[in-house]
Amino acid sequence: MTVKNVPPTADLANDGPINEGGSAMVTFSNPSDPSNADTAAGFRYAFGCGGAALGGATYAGSSAIDHTSCSFDDGPSSHTVKARILDKDGGFTEYTTDVTVKNVPPTADLGNNGPVNEGSAATIAFSNQADPSTADTTAGFHYAYACDGGSLSGTTYAGSGTSASTPCTFNDNGSYTVRGRIFDKDGGYTERTTSVTVNNVAPTATYNAPASVNEGSAIGLSLTAPFDPSSVDTAAGFTYAFDCGDGSGYGAFASSNTASCPTTDNGSRTVKGKIKDKDGGATEYTATVTVNNVAPTATFSNNGPVDEGSPATVSFTSQSDPSSADTSAGFHYAYACDGGSLAGATYVGSGTTATTQCTYPNGPSDHVVRGRIIDKDGGFTEYTTNVHVNNVAPTVTLTGPTTATEGDLKHYSFTTSDPGTLDTFTVVSEACSGNGTLSGAAFNSTTGAGSFDCTFKDGLNPAVASAVSVQVKDSDNANSNTSTVNVVVSNVAPTVTFSAPGGFAGPLAFTPFSGSFTDPGANDATWVTSFLFDGAADPLAPPQNFAARGSFSTTHQFTSAGCNKTASASVKDKDNGVGTAPVTLSVGTGAFLPPMTNQPVTDKLRNSQTLPVKVKLTDCTGALITNLTPGIRLVTGDATSASDDSLVDISVNSTSAADTTGFMRPAGDGTYIYNLAVSNIQNKGDYTVIIYPYATQSNPTPVGTTLRHVITVTK
């Protein structure tokens, strides 16, 4: 037969409720087992304070003690404790019991840092905070305050702050109760009170007193911007009292915060003022006021503007001084025309004249003049007046020649005067008029003196005046007058040269003339040349026009010989000035001899033909000239003075061994001959034989008289 084990039984209970942070005693009582053997062996007990499972509990591993202590940190709360009673056979019965845990309010001390002054904050603070629940301590305490000592019944943990202190300000002196509560997270709290002592504070203000006043003026005193940390005192208002320092002491306290203290003499005053609140708290202020001597006054002016270099009159008028003694003693005056310091001026060292004169060397400019009016006590007032100085334009004076001929270079000089002694000068213009060229300009910018030269380009006939002028300006850009010298410039006739070598007379003898001319008038073009030969004009030597100075030439055929033949060349400029150059020359005779005569030879000029050319030359007296080697040329065209065709040289070879090519030889009878070999004759027309009487081997065609014979070929 099998006998089953029966688990033991018992009662399980605890000694709760308990406070948080405390321990509950959990106890088995009345243990029972139907087996005496189990009972005799004794029971064992297992506990789970946190309600933990006991499935692993064994008889051998459990305690014979029938109770245990379970601690709980936080309340309010309820905790289930599990427990088993076990017999030696492992039979058990498991029970539970609920432990109730109550919340405990935190505790602390409440104090303050008083006494404090009215209007100042007192610090209300909790200290020595404690709570048996570490959970409450860890969660942190909250705090509520009533600075006015009122009820805190409506305060909560959630609605309160975390600061363990708070400031409380009291607007008036006295003793004040402040309430405070400390809360834990579960709403548990402890309320405390602390008493704050508040002291009265005297009011303050800004004390206004001048550092100094002038004699005869009142000292104005005031207490402004009153301040009291107590709004109650401020609302009640303040009272004020003043001591003018004249020996009469304080006046009665009153609501006016100002006082006026008259003065009768210069010196030093100690003046005082008090402000008092309703509680009798007062603050006193002290200041020292200097009573000054009063300087005289006046109007300071001048009679400007004035011109540079002219005096300005500076004057004091309307003088005044509150002291009749100073007025009776008379005022003294000091001046600084340069605006410099008058710091060293004294009554004794200054004059009694209320005016002075100031002169300035340059304008336009503005000058500050300083002036002091001084009383017998050394009191003074300094003034300034601005003198405007006008610039004065310089005056320039030009001197120099008033007559000239064209081409002349004339020298002109000028001086400058200016009342502004500091002015320097620059030239605005220097002009020789449109008829002159300026050169050699010199100028001294310090003195304004200068000079220049004018070369006059052209003179008119009749002469006309040209204006030479100068203008300067000063360093203030004021232009001077324009000073002018009127110069009468006369025309100058051209200067002519004219020459010619000795010539020969004859219908085909041409004497060349050459010449040149100069004219100092730069604008005298056009020039016209004209010629006279033996006092008569030659239609074949007409007048010539020239746009520029230079050389000219012409030719003339003298019809008769003579040892004093005359010719002249005249050049006239645009102003009708005429220059003439005469020349006297000797003119002989020159003639072709048969078979060539002074008549054209026709139908006889053929290629390969020999043309005997023979000439006779005599001087101006009719004597034969036998010491020459005349040159010879044959050219196409009629080499007359009319340029109606082109000249082309044709070979002038001789058929005679006695001839030198291109030169005639003496024939022994006072004549010259050349046997011309005719060749290259191709066309009908004019051909000319040209004889150069004065030719040489080195110059076969020299400039000079030529003899010419025109041959017309008709077939």
C-alpha positions as MATLAB code, in Angstrom:
seq = 'MTVKNVPPTADLANDGPINEGGSAMVTFSNPSDPSNADTAAGFRYAFGCGGAALGGATYAGSSAIDHTSCSFDDGPSSHTVKARILDKDGGFTEYTTDVTVKNVPPTADLGNNGPVNEGSAATIAFSNQADPSTADTTAGFHYAYACDGGSLSGTTYAGSGTSASTPCTFNDNGSYTVRGRIFDKDGGYTERTTSVTVNNVAPTATYNAPASVNEGSAIGLSLTAPFDPSSVDTAAGFTYAFDCGDGSGYGAFASSNTASCPTTDNGSRTVKGKIKDKDGGATEYTATVTVNNVAPTATFSNNGPVDEGSPATVSFTSQSDPSSADTSAGFHYAYACDGGSLAGATYVGSGTTATTQCTYPNGPSDHVVRGRIIDKDGGFTEYTTNVHVNNVAPTVTLTGPTTATEGDLKHYSFTTSDPGTLDTFTVVSEACSGNGTLSGAAFNSTTGAGSFDCTFKDGLNPAVASAVSVQVKDSDNANSNTSTVNVVVSNVAPTVTFSAPGGFAGPLAFTPFSGSFTDPGANDATWVTSFLFDGAADPLAPPQNFAARGSFSTTHQFTSAGCNKTASASVKDKDNGVGTAPVTLSVGTGAFLPPMTNQPVTDKLRNSQTLPVKVKLTDCTGALITNLTPGIRLVTGDATSASDDSLVDISVNSTSAADTTGFMRPAGDGTYIYNLAVSNIQNKGDYTVIIYPYATQSNPTPVGTTLRHVITVTK';
ca = [
       0.000    0.000    0.000;
       1.278    3.461   -1.042;
       1.069    6.333    1.460;
       1.128    9.802   -0.153;
       2.823   12.740    1.488;
       0.588   15.606    2.570;
       2.096   19.138    2.369;
       2.243   21.116    5.588;
      -0.009   24.151    6.160;
       0.315   27.408    8.127;
      -0.943   30.980    8.393;
       1.099   33.809    6.608;
       0.769   37.431    7.774;
       2.748   40.772    8.065;
       2.906   43.631   10.549;
       2.056   46.357    8.004;
       1.103   49.053    7.045;
       4.645   50.453    7.284;
       6.256   53.828    6.365;
       8.275   54.066    3.173;
      11.862   53.243    3.788;
      10.835   50.866    6.618;
      10.703   47.021    6.894;
       7.670   44.727    7.253;
       7.933   41.463    9.289;
       6.391   38.566    7.311;
       5.645   35.552    9.591;
       4.300   31.986    9.305;
       2.171   30.887   12.256;
       0.208   27.820   13.175;
       2.282   25.330   11.087;
       0.611   21.866   10.766;
       1.287   18.512    9.080;
      -0.663   15.198    9.470;
       2.670   13.397    9.627;
       4.204   13.386   13.025;
       7.418   12.452   11.383;
       7.345   15.557    9.214;
       6.391   17.668   12.174;
       9.138   16.129   14.274;
      11.676   16.650   11.484;
      10.755   20.356   11.472;
       9.551   22.589    8.701;
      11.535   24.799    6.426;
      10.514   28.230    4.979;
      11.201   30.118    1.760;
      10.218   33.809    1.151;
       9.981   36.082   -1.943;
       9.760   39.736   -0.684;
       9.402   41.140   -4.143;
       6.777   38.577   -5.171;
       9.438   36.547   -6.960;
       8.623   32.937   -7.959;
       9.726   30.213   -5.440;
       9.725   27.278   -7.890;
      13.348   26.512   -7.143;
      12.913   26.417   -3.341;
      13.842   23.051   -1.677;
      13.648   21.742    1.857;
      17.363   21.494    2.093;
      17.907   24.935    0.626;
      15.393   26.705    2.793;
      15.613   28.216    6.310;
      14.104   26.806    9.477;
      13.202   30.398   10.525;
       9.504   31.009   10.041;
       9.744   34.774    9.414;
      11.668   37.313    7.383;
      11.987   41.117    7.074;
      11.063   42.860    3.755;
      12.093   46.503    3.149;
      10.172   48.868    0.831;
      11.641   52.266   -0.286;
       8.682   54.183   -1.628;
       5.108   54.739   -0.743;
       2.271   54.943   -0.937;
       2.328   51.456   -2.430;
       1.264   47.801   -1.928;
       3.636   44.855   -2.312;
       2.819   41.075   -2.534;
       5.195   38.806   -0.601;
       5.329   35.069   -1.535;
       6.286   32.350    1.019;
       6.463   28.519    1.203;
       6.354   26.072    4.095;
       8.158   22.808    3.233;
       8.289   19.370    4.944;
      11.217   17.021    4.836;
       9.661   15.152    1.948;
       9.592   18.262   -0.194;
       5.914   18.776    0.185;
       5.025   22.443    0.418;
       2.252   24.939    0.529;
       2.768   28.454   -0.944;
       1.064   31.531    0.479;
       0.992   35.289   -0.274;
       0.530   38.350    1.920;
       0.155   42.061    0.818;
       2.265   44.703    2.576;
       0.922   48.310    2.547;
       3.661   51.061    2.415;
       2.722   54.637    3.457;
       4.338   57.839    2.044;
       6.353   59.983    4.536;
       6.537   63.813    3.921;
      10.015   65.269    3.464;
      11.458   67.532    6.144;
      13.739   70.598    6.043;
      14.689   73.824    7.822;
      13.431   77.215    6.477;
      15.522   80.388    7.102;
      16.510   83.778    5.586;
      19.554   86.047    5.277;
      17.944   89.059    7.024;
      17.909   91.686    8.326;
      17.705   93.385    4.910;
      17.066   96.960    3.792;
      13.666   97.941    2.555;
      13.411   97.494   -1.143;
      16.176   94.880   -1.101;
      15.533   91.183   -1.610;
      15.797   88.755    1.291;
      16.798   85.226    0.330;
      14.403   82.623    1.751;
      15.996   79.148    1.696;
      15.282   75.527    2.673;
      18.191   73.548    4.081;
      18.826   70.113    5.597;
      16.253   68.470    3.312;
      15.498   64.781    4.182;
      13.096   61.982    3.096;
      13.229   58.285    4.082;
      12.422   57.407    0.443;
      15.460   57.392   -1.785;
      13.044   57.387   -4.724;
      11.542   60.655   -3.504;
      14.997   62.109   -2.907;
      16.177   60.987   -6.323;
      13.069   62.418   -8.017;
      13.856   65.761   -6.383;
      11.848   68.003   -4.099;
       9.655   70.878   -5.162;
       9.126   74.080   -3.157;
       6.369   76.633   -2.710;
       6.689   80.055   -0.995;
       4.431   82.814    0.244;
       6.512   85.984    0.779;
       3.451   87.671    2.257;
       2.900   84.811    4.745;
      -0.340   83.801    3.036;
      -1.797   80.297    2.718;
      -0.067   77.638    0.652;
      -3.030   75.281    0.747;
      -3.499   75.255   -2.989;
       0.091   74.384   -3.833;
       1.108   71.034   -5.368;
       4.268   69.205   -6.296;
       3.545   69.644  -10.006;
       2.711   73.320   -9.626;
       5.780   74.204   -7.573;
       9.361   74.965   -8.536;
      12.588   73.097   -7.967;
      14.547   75.985   -6.408;
      15.280   75.550   -2.703;
      15.443   79.341   -2.323;
      13.529   82.402   -3.435;
      13.939   86.180   -3.090;
      11.342   88.179   -1.219;
      11.379   91.979   -1.424;
       9.618   94.167    1.140;
       8.744   97.751    0.243;
       8.853   99.147    3.744;
      10.668   98.601    6.982;
       9.195   96.111    9.532;
       9.055   92.359   10.366;
       7.515   89.948    7.868;
       6.543   86.210    8.081;
       7.312   84.071    5.038;
       5.810   80.578    4.529;
       7.386   77.725    2.642;
       6.528   74.115    1.745;
       8.782   71.244    0.674;
       7.059   68.560   -1.483;
       8.030   65.032   -2.475;
       6.879   63.536   -5.732;
       3.943   61.849   -4.017;
       2.532   65.143   -2.781;
       3.772   64.718    0.766;
       4.878   68.059    2.210;
       6.082   69.854    5.283;
       5.293   73.556    5.813;
       7.665   75.956    7.624;
       7.747   79.694    8.423;
      10.591   82.177    8.872;
      10.530   85.814   10.069;
      12.381   88.540    8.022;
      13.481   91.809    9.613;
      13.480   94.816    7.142;
      15.387   98.011    7.971;
      14.427  101.564    6.869;
      16.678  103.162    4.164;
      17.120  106.920    3.923;
      16.097  108.410    0.545;
      18.700  109.723   -1.919;
      18.631  112.372   -4.639;
      20.859  114.157   -7.154;
      22.179  117.302   -5.543;
      22.477  120.050   -8.112;
      24.688  123.005   -7.311;
      26.749  125.010   -9.801;
      30.523  124.855   -9.509;
      30.537  128.612   -9.852;
      28.298  131.587  -10.450;
      29.032  135.132  -11.419;
      28.792  137.797   -8.800;
      25.278  139.181   -8.598;
      23.752  135.930   -9.788;
      21.808  133.566   -7.514;
      23.065  130.104   -6.655;
      20.370  127.699   -7.725;
      20.161  124.540   -5.579;
      17.956  121.522   -6.153;
      17.534  117.912   -5.145;
      16.249  116.004   -8.147;
      15.633  112.414   -9.101;
      14.666  111.410   -5.528;
      14.919  107.720   -4.843;
      13.862  105.454   -1.993;
      13.869  101.669   -2.239;
      10.571  101.777   -0.359;
       7.673  102.416   -2.688;
       5.648  103.186    0.406;
       8.044  105.978    1.361;
       8.068  107.201   -2.249;
       4.281  107.263   -2.355;
       4.176  109.167    0.929;
       6.472  111.838   -0.589;
       9.672  113.520    0.614;
      10.525  116.825    2.279;
      13.584  119.023    1.643;
      15.694  121.591    3.481;
      18.604  123.805    2.259;
      21.476  125.783    3.776;
      22.690  128.666    1.516;
      26.030  128.876    3.317;
      25.408  132.477    4.336;
      25.466  131.685    8.080;
      21.707  131.430    8.624;
      21.706  127.597    8.619;
      19.041  125.224    7.355;
      15.556  126.375    6.585;
      12.541  124.266    7.595;
      11.785  121.007    5.778;
       9.223  121.578    3.047;
       7.901  119.941   -0.080;
       9.880  122.205   -2.477;
      13.026  120.579   -3.789;
      14.675  123.850   -4.943;
      16.234  126.912   -3.337;
      17.693  130.179   -4.683;
      20.613  131.664   -2.782;
      21.488  135.294   -3.652;
      25.124  136.440   -3.894;
      26.529  139.879   -3.263;
      30.265  139.357   -3.698;
      32.760  136.996   -5.139;
      34.189  134.262   -2.919;
      33.477  130.661   -1.934;
      30.192  129.293   -0.488;
      29.519  125.912    1.153;
      25.906  125.055    0.372;
      23.941  122.064    1.730;
      20.723  120.174    1.094;
      18.721  117.366    2.807;
      16.032  114.911    1.655;
      13.872  113.110    4.307;
      11.309  110.256    4.114;
       8.184  109.636    6.254;
      10.173  107.511    8.690;
      12.640  110.342    9.382;
      15.448  108.814    7.339;
      17.458  111.665    5.775;
      20.464  112.106    3.496;
      22.565  115.294    3.481;
      24.582  116.676    0.544;
      27.273  119.354    0.470;
      28.853  121.373   -2.388;
      31.276  124.273   -2.697;
      30.311  127.081   -5.081;
      32.793  129.674   -6.329;
      31.366  133.159   -6.897;
      33.328  134.621   -9.807;
      34.159  138.119  -10.817;
      32.146  139.120  -13.914;
      34.106  140.103  -17.002;
      32.995  143.117  -19.026;
      31.251  142.641  -22.388;
      31.116  144.614  -25.631;
      30.395  144.391  -29.350;
      33.504  143.723  -31.441;
      33.353  144.522  -35.185;
      35.278  145.892  -38.172;
      34.635  148.144  -41.182;
      35.562  145.502  -43.791;
      35.676  144.289  -46.476;
      38.868  146.212  -47.259;
      41.303  146.013  -50.153;
      44.594  144.198  -49.720;
      47.222  146.609  -48.428;
      44.572  148.960  -46.951;
      43.907  149.149  -43.177;
      40.760  147.729  -41.561;
      39.442  149.540  -38.465;
      38.566  147.126  -35.625;
      36.380  148.553  -32.803;
      34.789  147.756  -29.432;
      31.357  149.329  -28.860;
      28.469  148.933  -26.376;
      30.800  148.147  -23.463;
      29.085  146.868  -20.289;
      30.002  145.465  -16.823;
      27.657  144.648  -13.905;
      30.223  146.315  -11.643;
      29.888  150.108  -11.598;
      33.348  150.294  -10.025;
      34.841  148.445  -12.980;
      32.977  150.741  -15.353;
      34.175  153.856  -13.511;
      37.777  152.650  -13.507;
      37.609  152.310  -17.281;
      38.280  149.354  -19.519;
      41.525  148.423  -21.228;
      41.814  146.719  -24.618;
      44.190  144.240  -26.238;
      44.255  143.230  -29.924;
      45.807  140.523  -32.106;
      45.458  141.403  -35.793;
      46.914  138.007  -36.721;
      44.375  136.146  -34.610;
      47.128  134.998  -32.267;
      46.787  134.272  -28.583;
      46.069  137.097  -26.130;
      46.833  134.884  -23.158;
      49.513  137.245  -21.924;
      47.360  140.377  -22.101;
      46.778  142.175  -18.776;
      44.839  145.223  -17.653;
      48.020  147.115  -16.807;
      49.769  146.114  -20.017;
      46.889  147.012  -22.365;
      45.774  150.332  -23.823;
      42.683  152.435  -23.356;
      41.845  152.829  -27.058;
      38.681  151.035  -28.133;
      39.810  150.880  -31.800;
      42.852  149.737  -33.746;
      43.855  149.251  -37.376;
      44.942  145.999  -39.045;
      46.499  145.841  -42.514;
      46.768  142.634  -44.569;
      49.113  142.151  -47.531;
      47.072  139.775  -49.649;
      43.522  139.066  -50.718;
      41.097  137.560  -51.254;
      41.479  136.330  -47.704;
      39.703  136.258  -44.390;
      41.452  137.102  -41.162;
      40.403  136.494  -37.595;
      41.183  139.443  -35.332;
      41.129  138.822  -31.603;
      40.294  141.486  -29.061;
      39.959  141.580  -25.286;
      38.105  144.019  -23.103;
      39.588  143.880  -19.573;
      38.282  145.285  -16.273;
      40.403  146.498  -13.356;
      40.167  143.101  -11.644;
      41.670  141.331  -14.664;
      38.320  139.994  -15.765;
      38.106  139.960  -19.541;
      36.000  138.884  -22.436;
      37.706  137.885  -25.655;
      36.020  138.333  -29.018;
      36.865  137.665  -32.621;
      35.813  139.477  -35.753;
      36.452  138.306  -39.289;
      37.968  140.821  -41.667;
      37.445  140.042  -45.333;
      40.227  141.352  -47.579;
      39.494  141.843  -51.259;
      42.079  141.006  -53.856;
      43.145  143.934  -56.034;
      43.968  143.112  -59.636;
      47.546  143.949  -60.636;
      48.405  146.808  -62.996;
      50.812  146.104  -65.833;
      52.691  148.779  -67.821;
      54.257  147.956  -71.215;
      56.983  150.105  -72.809;
      58.862  149.833  -76.111;
      59.278  151.245  -79.631;
      56.234  152.653  -81.377;
      57.638  152.433  -84.936;
      59.177  149.607  -86.930;
      59.701  148.414  -90.433;
      58.626  144.999  -91.552;
      61.142  142.365  -90.559;
      62.374  144.467  -87.629;
      62.880  142.786  -84.247;
      61.866  145.189  -81.475;
      62.271  144.720  -77.726;
      59.432  145.424  -75.259;
      59.486  145.327  -71.458;
      56.809  145.589  -68.797;
      56.427  146.025  -65.059;
      53.651  144.995  -62.686;
      52.379  146.709  -59.564;
      50.036  145.171  -56.983;
      49.131  146.313  -53.441;
      49.092  142.629  -52.474;
      52.698  142.180  -51.384;
      52.398  138.401  -51.230;
      51.037  138.002  -54.734;
      53.063  136.288  -57.405;
      52.288  136.648  -61.069;
      51.841  134.688  -64.256;
      51.551  135.921  -67.809;
      48.051  135.713  -69.253;
      48.998  136.893  -72.721;
      51.834  138.473  -74.651;
      50.985  139.451  -78.211;
      52.725  141.116  -81.107;
      49.349  141.466  -82.834;
      48.549  139.412  -85.898;
      51.409  141.140  -87.708;
      54.207  140.017  -85.392;
      55.990  136.962  -84.120;
      56.874  136.859  -80.420;
      60.216  135.542  -79.188;
      62.696  135.877  -76.344;
      60.047  136.080  -73.628;
      61.393  136.485  -70.099;
      59.356  136.876  -66.920;
      59.961  137.190  -63.166;
      56.953  135.682  -61.396;
      57.895  137.327  -58.102;
      58.084  140.915  -59.324;
      55.846  140.616  -62.381;
      58.528  142.221  -64.564;
      59.212  140.777  -67.996;
      60.138  141.415  -71.582;
      59.767  139.953  -75.052;
      60.724  140.642  -78.655;
      58.423  141.173  -81.622;
      59.464  140.526  -85.198;
      57.005  142.349  -87.457;
      56.064  140.282  -90.468;
      54.535  142.853  -92.716;
      54.301  146.587  -93.179;
      51.549  148.269  -95.096;
      51.723  151.197  -97.433;
      50.540  153.515  -96.067;
      51.750  152.247  -92.653;
      49.165  150.928  -90.178;
      49.596  150.598  -86.387;
      49.847  147.120  -84.817;
      48.973  146.590  -81.151;
      51.683  144.987  -78.998;
      50.116  143.970  -75.690;
      50.646  142.138  -72.419;
      48.355  141.005  -69.615;
      49.259  139.247  -66.359;
      47.318  137.812  -63.459;
      48.155  137.500  -59.809;
      48.271  134.330  -57.752;
      44.609  134.854  -56.901;
      43.697  134.614  -60.619;
      42.771  138.282  -60.926;
      43.634  139.535  -64.402;
      45.423  142.828  -64.813;
      44.632  145.454  -67.373;
      45.866  144.810  -70.892;
      48.702  147.255  -71.523;
      49.217  148.136  -75.183;
      51.864  149.854  -77.288;
      50.668  150.751  -80.800;
      53.493  150.167  -83.269;
      53.369  151.716  -86.742;
      55.000  149.157  -89.054;
      56.252  150.488  -92.424;
      56.621  148.486  -95.596;
      60.156  147.726  -96.910;
      60.687  147.421 -100.634;
      62.273  144.201 -101.904;
      66.067  144.043 -102.277;
      67.029  143.002 -105.831;
      70.194  141.638 -107.412;
      70.519  141.537 -111.232;
      73.428  140.510 -113.468;
      74.380  139.395 -116.974;
      77.586  138.355 -118.789;
      78.792  140.352 -121.761;
      76.517  140.011 -124.758;
      76.366  140.219 -128.516;
      73.986  142.166 -130.616;
      72.151  140.624 -133.486;
      68.728  139.353 -134.452;
      69.621  135.816 -133.329;
      71.873  136.739 -130.368;
      70.298  136.052 -126.986;
      71.845  137.571 -123.791;
      70.756  135.821 -120.533;
      70.031  137.786 -117.332;
      69.625  136.354 -113.832;
      68.694  137.850 -110.504;
      67.138  137.272 -107.089;
      65.253  139.254 -104.502;
      64.606  139.228 -100.776;
      61.878  140.942  -98.753;
      61.602  141.168  -94.922;
      57.820  141.299  -95.244;
      56.584  137.760  -94.566;
      53.198  138.525  -96.119;
      54.298  140.578  -99.158;
      53.437  138.007 -101.843;
      52.712  138.231 -104.726;
      55.905  139.832 -106.076;
      56.025  141.076 -109.684;
      59.316  141.438 -111.593;
      59.686  143.734 -114.629;
      62.632  144.535 -116.877;
      64.009  147.456 -118.888;
      66.739  147.197 -121.515;
      68.368  150.425 -122.555;
      65.430  152.102 -120.791;
      62.730  150.244 -122.701;
      60.622  147.183 -121.998;
      61.085  144.065 -124.083;
      57.861  142.282 -125.076;
      59.893  139.073 -125.188;
      60.895  139.584 -121.525;
      57.463  140.133 -119.919;
      56.838  140.716 -116.150;
      56.948  137.638 -113.927;
      54.858  136.835 -110.789;
      56.374  135.086 -107.742;
      54.606  133.638 -104.699;
      57.876  133.303 -102.820;
      61.177  135.089 -102.618;
      63.980  133.648 -104.754;
      65.637  133.776 -108.160;
      64.424  134.863 -111.578;
      65.877  135.003 -115.121;
      65.158  136.392 -118.564;
      66.855  136.932 -121.980;
      67.151  139.899 -124.324;
      68.236  140.413 -127.951;
      70.262  143.590 -128.256;
      69.866  145.160 -131.661;
      73.084  147.159 -131.529;
      76.489  146.935 -129.970;
      77.783  149.239 -127.262;
      80.151  149.350 -124.305;
      77.554  150.817 -121.858;
      74.392  148.975 -122.546;
      71.928  149.106 -119.599;
      69.369  146.749 -118.128;
      67.398  146.769 -114.880;
      65.114  144.460 -112.938;
      62.405  145.812 -110.617;
      60.470  143.766 -108.018;
      57.234  145.145 -106.565;
      55.583  143.666 -103.423;
      51.849  143.604 -102.665;
      52.157  146.927 -100.817;
      53.615  148.564 -103.952;
      57.088  148.732 -102.494;
      59.539  148.538 -105.435;
      63.165  147.476 -105.399;
      65.295  147.944 -108.528;
      68.733  146.613 -109.523;
      70.475  148.052 -112.637;
      73.282  146.434 -114.577;
      75.639  147.886 -117.241;
      77.212  145.516 -119.744;
      79.284  145.493 -122.948;
      77.560  144.221 -126.074;
      79.524  143.310 -129.184;
      78.267  141.876 -132.473;
      77.927  138.312 -133.601;
      76.920  137.209 -137.073;
      76.743  134.087 -139.226;
      78.731  134.364 -142.482;
      77.911  132.787 -145.873;
      77.026  130.270 -146.881;
      74.842  130.655 -143.741;
      73.357  134.045 -143.373;
      70.754  135.495 -141.232;
      68.148  134.174 -143.621;
      66.824  130.584 -143.442;
      68.580  128.109 -145.692;
      66.017  125.853 -147.255;
      66.131  122.709 -149.358;
      69.839  122.337 -148.829;
      70.052  120.414 -145.541;
      70.567  116.757 -146.373;
      72.032  113.795 -144.584;
      75.727  113.207 -145.392;
      75.961  116.840 -146.421;
      78.736  119.121 -145.093;
      77.351  122.416 -143.817;
      80.109  125.055 -143.433;
      79.246  127.145 -140.361;
      81.160  130.447 -140.079;
      80.730  133.279 -137.544;
      82.302  136.635 -136.901;
      82.574  138.082 -133.356;
      83.507  141.660 -132.412;
      83.594  143.420 -129.045;
      81.681  146.578 -128.079;
      84.275  148.737 -129.925;
      83.991  146.729 -133.174;
      87.364  144.926 -132.732;
      87.506  141.271 -133.697;
      87.518  138.744 -130.882;
      89.992  136.047 -131.867;
      90.856  134.220 -128.648;
      87.703  132.106 -128.278;
      86.750  128.484 -128.908;
      83.031  128.793 -129.580;
      80.912  125.686 -128.999;
      78.429  124.466 -131.571;
      75.167  122.445 -131.295;
      72.544  121.332 -133.804;
      69.110  120.760 -132.344;
      65.673  120.044 -133.670;
      63.189  122.881 -133.397;
      63.598  126.621 -133.536;
      65.511  127.481 -130.367;
      63.912  130.873 -130.000;
      62.547  132.370 -126.843;
      59.141  130.887 -127.573;
      58.855  127.357 -126.207;
      56.852  125.952 -129.028;
      58.690  122.684 -129.528;
      61.127  120.276 -127.911;
      64.840  120.520 -128.536;
      66.660  117.326 -129.396;
      70.409  117.338 -129.923;
      71.673  116.059 -133.274;
      75.232  114.886 -133.729;
      77.642  117.759 -134.549;
      80.549  115.783 -135.987;
      82.841  117.635 -138.347;
      83.973  116.486 -141.772;
      87.282  118.319 -141.285;
      90.166  116.728 -139.493;
      91.169  120.228 -138.395;
      87.988  120.602 -136.322;
      87.551  119.498 -132.720;
      84.147  117.899 -132.318;
      81.675  120.435 -130.952;
      84.075  123.412 -131.056;
      84.711  125.973 -133.811;
      88.259  126.892 -134.798;
      89.723  130.222 -135.932;
      89.640  130.580 -139.719;
      92.707  132.926 -139.770;
      90.759  136.012 -140.835;
      89.291  136.854 -137.456;
      86.327  134.493 -137.954;
      85.499  130.992 -136.680;
      84.539  127.981 -138.803;
      83.180  124.457 -138.317;
      82.454  121.937 -141.112;
      79.270  120.356 -139.794;
      78.654  116.769 -140.959;
      74.886  116.574 -141.337;
      73.284  113.290 -140.243;
      70.068  112.082 -138.587;
      67.954  114.573 -140.538;
      64.709  112.694 -140.913;
      61.755  115.014 -141.026;
      60.690  118.272 -142.412;
      60.668  121.100 -139.908;
      62.901  123.500 -138.013;
      66.476  122.892 -136.972;
      68.687  125.341 -135.128;
      72.426  125.827 -135.053;
      73.456  127.275 -131.663;
      76.845  128.948 -131.141;
      78.263  129.411 -127.604;
      80.950  132.118 -128.011;
      82.433  131.625 -124.559;
      82.519  127.806 -124.528;
      85.516  125.899 -123.166;
      86.544  122.297 -123.277;
      85.318  121.863 -119.742;
      82.066  123.785 -120.305;
      80.938  123.482 -123.909;
      77.504  125.132 -123.285;
      78.085  127.875 -120.718;
      75.491  130.350 -119.582;
      75.829  133.471 -121.648;
      75.002  135.008 -125.008;
      74.283  132.518 -127.819;
      74.041  132.949 -131.580;
      71.271  130.995 -133.237;
      70.419  130.216 -136.825;
      67.166  128.477 -137.721;
      67.070  126.236 -140.790;
      63.774  125.109 -142.203;
      63.776  121.845 -144.110;
      60.957  121.719 -146.611;
      61.697  118.508 -148.443;
];
